[in-house]
C-alpha cells in the first residue's frame, strides 16, 4: 500500500496557505520537518499526494480533551483537497491512513472529525473512512464571518479495521 501522506515542506506552503488555487483556510500552518513520522502528540499536518506523487492537499489534527485526564484526550482530524483532487476517493483514503497512523502509533481510544453541515462530500468521505456521525454541533465554527453548525464524527479503537496491504 503506497502512502498518500508525507511531511509538508516549504515548497508546499504557497499551495496550502491561500497563495494558489483560491484556498480559504482558517490560517496558515507551519511546515513539518522531513521526519518519517511527525510528532503525533502535538497539533500538526501532513501533505496529501495524488496517485502521481503530486501535492493534492493536506490533512491536519488538533487535540481535544473530554475529561480531566490524559486518557480522555483525542485528535480531531481535518482535510483540505485542491479542487482537481476532489471526488476521487482521495480524501477518504487519506483520512483512513491518518486514523490508522493514530491508532498504530498512539494510545488514543478515539479519533474525531468535524465538518460544516453543508459539506455533504466530506460527510460521505468520513463515513466511508469508517467514522460514525455522532451529532450536530450548533454554532461551533467561526467561518466566513458567521458561526456555523457542524457535524461531529468519531471512530473508536474498538471499531477500527486496519486497512489491508
N, C-alpha and C positions, 0 to 999 in steps of 0.2 A: 504494500500500500504506500503510495507516494504521498508525502506530506503536502498539504495545501498551505501550511503556515511556516513562516520564518521570522526571525527578528527583524525589526524595522531598521532602516538605515537613513542617513541624512538625505540621500537621493530620493527617498520616498516622501519626505515631508511636503514638497510642493503639491503633490497629488493628494495628500491626506489632510491638509490643513486649509484648503479653500483656494489655493493659488491656481488650481486647474480643475476642470470638469464641474464647476459650479457646486463644489462640496460645501454644504452648510452644516457645520458641526457645532457642538457645544463649546469648542475651544481646542487649540492645538495640543497634541500630546507629544512629549519628548520622545526621540527615537530610543530604541533599546540598543544596548551593546550587542555585539555579534555573538553572544554566548549561544550554545546549542539549545539551552532551556532557560527561559527568563526566570527571574525570581518571582515565583507564583505567590509569595506571601505579601507582595506589595501590589498597588494598582499598576496595571501595565497593559501592553498591547502587542500584537503580532501582525505582520503583514500577511494578507491573503493573496495567494498566487493562483493564476488560472492554469489550465492544462499545459500551456506553453511556457510556464515559469515566469510570466509577466505579472507585475503588480496589478491586482484587481480590487483591492480594498484593504480593510483591516478588521480584526477582532480586538476587543478590549475587555477589561474587567476592573471592577471596583469591589471593595469588600463591604459587606453588610453584617450586622450582628443583631440577632433576635433575642438573645439572653445575656446575662451578665458574665458568662464565662467564655473562654476561647473556643470551646466545643460548639458554641452557638453561632460561630462566625462562618460566613459562606461568601463565595464570589458571585457577583451579578455580572453576567457577560452581555456584551453587545456586539453589533456588527454594522459595518457600512461597506457597501459594494459600489463600485463605479457602475454607471448605468449599463454599459456594454456587458457587464458580468452578471446582471440580474436575470432571474427567470430560468437559470440553467442548473439549479440544484447545488451551486457552489456555496451558497450561504448555509444550506442545511449541512453539507459535508464539513465546512469549516467550523461550524458551531459544534457538531458532533466530535470533531477532532479536539476542540478546546475543552469540551466537557470531559472527554476521555483523559486528556492531559491532567486535569484537576483530580479526577478520581485515581489515576495511576500514581501521581507524584505528591499528593497531599492527603491529609486525613479528613477532609471535609465530608460531611454527610449529604450536603445539599448544594446544588448549583442553580442559580436563578437567572432569569432574563426578564426584561421589561420592555414593552413596546407600546407605541401610540395605538389607541383603539381603532384608528383608521388605517393602520398599517397591516392590512389583511395578508399581504405577501409574507411579511415577517412572522405573523402568527402561524401561517401554514408551515413555514420553514422550521419554526421552533417545534411544532407538533411532529413534523417528520423527523426531526432530530431526536425525538423521544421525550421532550418536556411536556408537562401537563399544565393546562391553563388553570390557575387557582382562583382568579377573580379579577375584579376591576379596581384599580387604584384611582380614586377620584381626585382630580386636580393635583396630581403628583409631580408633573414635569412642567417646568417653565420653558417654553419654546415658541419662537415666532411671535413674541410679545404677549403671550397669554398662558395661563395654566391649562394643562391638558390632561384628560383622563388617559389611563394606560391599562394594559393587560399584564398581569403578573403570571409568569410561568416558572416552573421548577422541575427538577428531577432529583430523586434521592439515589444515594449509592445503591440501595437495595433494588431499585428499579432499572439500574443501568445495565445494558447489554453491550459489552465491549465490541467494537467493530472487528470483523474478521479480516484477516490479511488476504 
